[in-house]
Amino acid sequence: MLGAIFGDIVGSVYEFNNTHDPDFPLLTRWSRPTDGSIMSLAVAKALIETAGQSDAVIGTALVHCMQTLGRQYPNCGYGSMFRQWLRSTTIITAATAALYNKDEEETSCLFASSETTLPK
């Protein structure tokens, strides 16, 4: 998990400006956590907090952690529909996930087994 987050931060400056230099600097003054960093932390938090529990409990905790951390760090590069979902209080089901995945790549994750409402 730490490697994924560090790699995301290292790659943040090259995401839209690739380099072919094998000696590129790992961290620059423009390196920053992105949506991938924040959502990786959310996954880790949810898995740690729900270790050994059912898929439904893990899924609900995952959505809660993603929305909570995503709201705390709103300017990390989320797609527009994903940002809308972060602000939502409804946990989407696998059946409705396709609506979010239609235009946005960043929304694939585990979903709760039924629709429910989260506290704001």
C-alpha positions as CSV (number, residue, x, y, z in Angstrom):
1,M,0.0,0.0,0.0
2,L,2.8,2.4,0.8
3,G,4.4,1.6,-2.5
4,A,1.2,2.4,-4.4
5,I,0.8,5.7,-2.6
6,F,4.5,6.7,-3.1
7,G,4.3,5.7,-6.7
8,D,1.2,7.8,-7.2
9,I,2.9,10.8,-5.7
10,V,6.0,10.3,-7.7
11,G,4.0,9.9,-10.9
12,S,1.8,12.9,-10.2
13,V,4.1,15.3,-12.0
14,Y,4.4,13.0,-15.0
15,E,0.7,12.0,-15.4
16,F,0.1,14.4,-18.3
17,N,3.8,15.1,-19.1
18,N,5.5,11.7,-19.5
19,T,9.3,11.5,-19.3
20,H,11.6,9.0,-21.0
21,D,14.6,9.9,-18.8
22,P,15.5,6.9,-16.7
23,D,17.1,9.2,-14.1
24,F,14.0,11.3,-13.5
25,P,13.7,12.9,-10.0
26,L,11.4,10.9,-7.8
27,L,10.1,13.9,-5.9
28,T,9.9,17.4,-7.0
29,R,8.3,20.5,-5.5
30,W,5.3,19.8,-7.6
31,S,4.8,16.2,-6.5
32,R,1.5,15.7,-4.6
33,P,-1.0,13.1,-3.5
34,T,-3.7,12.5,-6.1
35,D,-7.1,10.9,-6.0
36,G,-5.3,7.6,-6.3
37,S,-3.3,8.3,-3.1
38,I,-6.4,9.3,-1.1
39,M,-8.5,6.3,-2.3
40,S,-5.7,3.9,-1.5
41,L,-5.6,5.3,2.0
42,A,-9.4,4.8,2.2
43,V,-9.1,1.2,1.1
44,A,-6.4,0.5,3.6
45,K,-8.4,2.1,6.4
46,A,-11.5,0.2,5.6
47,L,-9.7,-3.2,5.4
48,I,-7.9,-2.6,8.7
49,E,-11.1,-1.5,10.5
50,T,-13.1,-4.5,9.2
51,A,-10.6,-7.3,9.2
52,G,-12.4,-10.7,9.3
53,Q,-15.9,-9.3,8.8
54,S,-18.4,-10.0,6.0
55,D,-18.1,-8.6,2.5
56,A,-21.2,-6.5,3.1
57,V,-19.6,-4.9,6.2
58,I,-16.3,-4.4,4.4
59,G,-18.1,-2.8,1.4
60,T,-20.1,-0.4,3.5
61,A,-16.9,0.6,5.5
62,L,-15.0,1.0,2.2
63,V,-17.6,3.4,0.8
64,H,-17.8,5.3,4.1
65,C,-14.0,5.7,4.2
66,M,-13.8,6.7,0.5
67,Q,-16.4,9.3,0.9
68,T,-15.0,10.6,4.2
69,L,-11.4,10.9,3.1
70,G,-12.5,12.1,-0.4
71,R,-14.5,15.0,1.2
72,Q,-11.5,15.9,3.4
73,Y,-9.3,16.1,0.3
74,P,-11.6,17.4,-2.5
75,N,-9.1,18.8,-4.9
76,C,-7.0,15.8,-5.7
77,G,-8.1,15.2,-9.3
78,Y,-11.3,13.3,-9.0
79,G,-13.5,13.0,-12.1
80,S,-16.7,15.0,-12.0
81,M,-19.1,12.1,-11.4
82,F,-16.8,10.7,-8.8
83,R,-16.7,14.1,-7.0
84,Q,-20.5,14.0,-7.1
85,W,-20.6,10.6,-5.6
86,L,-18.2,11.7,-2.9
87,R,-20.6,14.3,-1.8
88,S,-23.6,11.9,-1.9
89,T,-25.1,10.3,1.2
90,T,-26.3,7.3,-0.7
91,I,-24.1,4.1,-1.0
92,I,-24.6,2.9,-4.5
93,T,-25.1,-0.8,-5.2
94,A,-23.3,-2.9,-7.8
95,A,-26.4,-2.6,-9.9
96,T,-26.3,1.2,-10.0
97,A,-22.5,1.3,-10.2
98,A,-22.6,1.1,-14.0
99,L,-24.2,4.5,-14.0
100,Y,-21.0,5.9,-12.4
101,N,-18.7,3.8,-14.5
102,K,-20.1,4.8,-17.8
103,D,-18.1,8.0,-18.1
104,E,-15.6,7.8,-15.2
105,E,-12.8,5.4,-14.9
106,E,-12.0,6.2,-11.2
107,T,-15.3,4.9,-9.7
108,S,-14.6,1.2,-9.7
109,C,-14.5,-0.2,-6.2
110,L,-16.4,-2.4,-3.9
111,F,-20.0,-1.4,-3.3
112,A,-22.4,-2.3,-0.5
113,S,-24.9,-5.0,-1.2
114,S,-27.9,-2.7,-0.8
115,E,-28.7,1.0,-1.0
116,T,-28.4,2.8,2.3
117,T,-27.6,6.3,3.6
118,L,-24.4,7.6,5.2
119,P,-24.2,10.4,7.7
120,K,-22.8,13.7,6.2
